[in-house]
Amino acid sequence: MDIARIEAAGERLKGQARRTPLLGAPALDEIAGRRLLIKPECLQRTGSFKFRGGWAALSALPEGARRRGVIAFSSGNHAQGVALAAREHGAPAVIIMPSDAPRLKIENTRALGAEVVLYERGGAESRESIGARLSAERGLTLIKPYDDPEVIAGQGTCGLEIAQQAAELGITEAEVLVCCGGGGLTAGIALALEARAPGMRVRPAEPEGFDDTARSLALGERQSNAREAGGLCDAILTPTPGALTFPITSRLCGPGVVVTDEEALKAMALAFRHLKVVAEPGGAVALAGALFHGDELEGETAIATISGGNVEAAVFAQALATLE
């Protein structure tokens, strides 16, 4: 993985991905105790950064493989990103989703034209075995949610934008907090900033109980979570850092920041109040880290991603209630 691959993905994404802005609000600066800028990938197509990686991967496939179709595993955001990219490439898409995924994400994935196959977490047949069987039967190409070079490159285009937008504001040094599951967005942004904004340092952000990246960075080797489901931040609940992503994050990232579910909910509410954007819990953990864990950060400026906004109404109402 290098900057050339990320820039090539950026060329293929031109006219496809939205160039999301950097937003700020004085009230958020006051809470954070420093200048705070937010990269709202909740405004990206399909409501999360995952469209970048989905398009980058689909567009890199040989034509014959695209015609046969693709398959992906996802609880929702990668599902939608791949589904839309496949539809616009005229390629069939099969998405294997856990049955406990948010209903909104399942319905949106189907609406984008993908065939959704549901499985039970911890059930008799794993998503990997289902995927292997369907891939063999139909000749489908697997697009992994984070451990895929082209997916990482696509997510890295977000980092190219951060570097350019920050430079336009005269910012060359910052702590960049990134919502982290398997590490595709974190690794991609870190690689982009290494090349284009070396004064910035990426800090992975995760929810309590699913802080495998923070623990892995602290110990120098990949750690696993005790459980794979049941947390509020469904979008970023992964069992362990990726085999491709962890070497990148361990080389380039600072210590992880771990937030509570309550902090993620409050960050969602504050993003809505002061930025007029909608975040989902997993998409708000980086903002929560910047707002409520400032003593763990360095420097006068922080940048936080809001990685997704695909949230069900009941959860969003729960978040808004934290400000009452």
N, C-alpha and C positions, 0 to 999 in steps of 0.2 A: 504494500500500500504506500502510495506517495501522492504528492500534490498534483502531479500530472494526471493521475487517474481521476482525482476530484474535479480538476478543471475540465477534463473531457466529459465527465458526467454533467457538469454545468452547461457545457455547450449543447448537449442533448436535451437538457431541461429548459432551454430558452424557449419562451412562448408556451410552456407547459406549467411549470411551477410558478407560483406567485412569489414575488420578492417582498416578503413580509417586512414591516417597518421596525424600527427601534422606538419604543414608546417610553414615556416617563411621566411622573406626576410628583409635584412637590410634597404631597402628603405621604407618598411612599418613600421618598428620600428621607423624610423626617423619621419615619418608623425604622428604616434601615440604618440610619445614622451615617449615611454616605450617599453619594449620587448613585441612583439605581435606574438602570435602563432595562427594558423588557423586550425580548424578541418573541412576538406572539405567533407561534406556528399553529395555534388554534385557528388562525385565519387562512391557513394553507388549504389547498384543495383537499377534500374529504375530511377537513377538520383536524389534521395533524401533519407533522413533518414526514410521516411515513409515505406520503405520495412521492416525495423526492426519491427515496430508495426504491420504491416500486417501479417508478418510471425508468430510473437509471438501470435497473436490472433487466426489465423487459426490453428496453431499447438496445441493450448490449447483446441480446441473444441472436444467434443465427436465425434467419428467416424460417427455415424448416422447423426448428425447435419452437419458435413462436406459434406457428400454425398448429402444431400438435397441442399446445397449451401448457399452462403452468399450474403448480399446486403450491399452497402455502399453509403454514400453521399460524394461528393468531387468535387472540381474544377479542380483536376488534379493529384496531387502528391500522396495523399492517394488512389485515384482511381488506379493508376498504381501499388502502393505497394500491395494493396489487390488483384488486378488482377493477378499479377505474383505469389503471394503466393498461391492463389486459383488454378491457372493452375498447379503449381508444386505439389499441394496436390490432383490433380484430382477432384477438386470441381467446380461446376458452380458458376459464379459470375455475379451479376447485379450491375452496378454502375450508380447512379443517378447524373447527372452532369448539371450545369447551361448551357444554350445555349450560353452564352457569355464567357464560359471558353476558354482559348487559344486553337486554332484548333490543335496545336501540341499535347497537352495533351489528347484531345478527341481521336485523331487518334492513339496515342500510347496505350491508354487504350484498344481500340478495337483490336489493333494488338496483345495484350497480351491475347486475347481470351475472354474478358469480354463482356457481353451485356450492351451497353450504352443506358440509357434512359435520354433524354434531357428534361429540364423543363425551364420555363421562370421565372426568379427572379421577385417576386412581382406579379406573374400571378394568374390565378384562382385556380390552384392547387399547394400547397406547396410540397417541396421535402419530407417532413415528411408524408403527406397524400399519396403521390405516393408510398413511401416506405412501409407504413403500409398496403396498398392494395396489393402490390406485395408480401410482406412477408406472408400475410394471405393466398393468393392464392397458393403460392409455398412452404410454410414452410421454408423460408429463415431466416438465422440468421443475424441480423444487427451487423456490425462492425463499431462502431463510430470512427470518425477521431481522437478524443482526450479523450473524456469522457468514457473511457473503461479501466479497470484496467490492462488487458493484453497488450493493446496498449501502455499505459503509461510505463509498465514494459519493453516492447520492445524498446521504445525510450530511456529508461534509460540505456540500454546497451552502448549507445554512451557515457554516463557519466562514466561508468566503464572504457572505453577505455581512455578517457581524464585523469582520475585519474592515471591510470597505465603509460600512455605515459609521462605525466608531471613528475611523480616520477622518471622515467628513465632519465629525463633531470635535476633532482635535484630541481624541482619546487614543492613546497608544498603550496604556497599562490598565489592566482591570482583572478582577477575579470573575470568571465566567462560569456561572452555575448552570449545570445541565441536568435535566431529568434523566435518570439512568435506570434502565432495566437490564437488558443483555449487553448494552454498551455501544450499539451502533452509532447513535447520535453523538454520544460522548467521544468516542474514538474519532469519528469523522470530523467533528468540530475541532478537536485537539490537533489533528493533523493539519487542518486548514490554518489554524492560528499559529502553529509552529512555523509555517512557511510565510504567512502574510501578516501576522501580528505577534511576533515573538515575545512582546512585553506582556501578553495576556496569559493567564493560567486557568485551565479548566478545573472545576471542582464538581465531581459527580454528586448528585442529590438523590436520596432514596428515602422511602418510608421505614419507620421502625418495624423490625421483624422481617424485613426483606432487604437488609443492608449488606448483601453479599459482596458488592463491589467495595464498599467502604472497608469491610473486614479483610477482603482480599488485598487491597492496597496496603493496609496496615501490616499485614503478615507477609506480603511478598509472594503469595501463591493463591490460586483460586479456591475460594470457600463456597459452601453451599448453604442455602437457607433450610431451616428445619421444616418448613411447609411451603407449598407451591400455590396455595389459594387461600381465600378467606379474608384477604386484606381489602381495604377501601380502594386502594390505588391499583385497580385491576390492570391498567395499561402497562404497568412496569413491574409486574410480579413474575420474575424469572428465577429459575432454581440456582443458577451460578453464572458468573461472567462468561462471555463467549471466549472460545479458544483463539479466535482471531482478534477479538477486540481487547482482551485483557493485556496482551503484551504492549499494545499501543497505549492504553490508559495507564499502565504501570510505569511506562517510560515518561509520559508527558503530563499526567494529572497530579494535582495536589490531593491532600486528604479528602475523603468523602464527607459529606454533610448529611446527617440523618435527622429527619423531622417526624413529628407525630401526625397521626391522621387529623387530629384537631387543628394543628397548625396548617395542614394542607387545605382543610375546609375554610379556615379563616383567610388564607391567601386567595382562595377562589372568590370569596366575598369582596375582598379588598380590590382584586383585579377588576371585578364588575363595577364596583363603586367608583373607582378612580380612573380606570382605563376604558371602561365600557366594553370589555371583552369577557367571553365565557370560557372558563377553564374547567377541565375535568380533574378529579383528585390527583391522579398520577401525573397530569400535566402541570400541576401547581406546586410540586414539591421543591423545584428549584427556586421559585419565587418565595416559598415559605422559608427556605434556607436563608435567602438574602434578607428577608424581613425580620426573622426571629432568631437567627444564629449569627448575627453580625460580629460577635466576639470571636468567632472562629475564622473570620475573613481578614484579609490584609488589604491595605491601600484605601484610596479615597473613592474608588468607583467599582461598582459591581454590575454585571450584566447577567440577567436570568432568562432562560427560555421558559415559555409556556408551551409545552410540547404538543398539547392536544386539548380539544374542547368538546369532545363527544360525551356529554354527560346526560344522564337521565334526569327528568324533572324533579323527582323526589330527592335525589342526592343534591341537586343544585339548590333546592329549597332548604335542605339541611345546612348547606354552606351559608346561605344568606341569613339564616337564623342566628349564626354566630355573632352577627353585628347588632342584634336587637338588644 
